[in-house]
């Protein structure tokens, strides 16, 4: 896996100040700041991301466990990085088409706008994105521009929130046909997934001896097990097929979190090492040494349970950052995993087989 790359961004943040003086209707909004109606309009005339700073963001990459985020979810900001709106906007700006995203977001806000500021915001969207003199003009046909202009003149009289719906749908199709697939291909890493739920059903599809002792990758922190993964541990079957679905799907108390397998595997080996040697020294009547081993084990377990801080895992990450570990370990430690949409077991199996052909 190669080192993460960043999208080249312009040296200065994009300008979002449209020339509003060309509209007589918007000039009428120049009133005292104490006027509440004018304050609402001034707020809504700001762009979707007025504090945007491209230098604050850099595109990461991630492996998705489940379904990849849809365009609608990305635009509505329902996903975590790198499948969030900010990352998508960074990528679109690198492709010189960020105005499509800004237009889509402004139309979404326009639907729930206060009727007092309806006309001002409608004219702002038209003059900024639809007009041929707009500072963020989007790519539309002349027929569509005339149609939108006609709907604008009719809609501002009745405060119609659907003035730009047709244009928004066309914009969404443009994003879906070009920018969004490129964005997903860039930030979505393909990797062979070895999920604990799949390998727990090893008796259905008998693996080889080497595959039988393969550790899950990535590891779901609620399902991680020692040595042979969930294949030989009865407790693992209860966790995977009963407790995890109960506390995540039925009672939304916990949430699956997928992490690289190497740190978790190393942490479990450390736990096994300290518990075995603590027991061994106890039977050899070296009780002080035994308590030292058990004390270290208890301290590490307490940090993980109370502060969600895994000492053994962090030591692996520290070694990976400083190049003290094998290259294959470092690659796995720097992999970012994102939980996608819920899918059936058959769908996940199909996704896993697809990733195997791509790796």
Buried (B, 14 or more C-beta within 10 A) or exposed (E): BEEBEEBEBEEEBBEBEBEBEEBEEBEEBEEEEEEEEBBBBBEBBEBBBEEBEBEEBBBBBBBBBBEBBBBEBBBEEEBEBBBBBBBBBBBBBBEEBBBBBBBBBBBBEBEEBEEBBBBBBBBBBBBBBBBEEBBBBBEBEEEBBEBBEEBBEEBBEEBBBEBBBEBBEBBBEBBEEEBBEEBBEBBBBBBEBBBBBBBBBBEEEEEEEEEBEBBBBBBBBBBBBBEBBBBEBEEBEEBBBEBBEEBBEEEEEEEBBBBBBBBBBBBBEBBEEBEEBBEEBBEEEBEEBBBBBBEBBEEBBEBBEEEEEBBBBEBBBEBBEEEEBEEEBBBBBBBBBBBBEEBEEEEBBEBBEEBEEEE
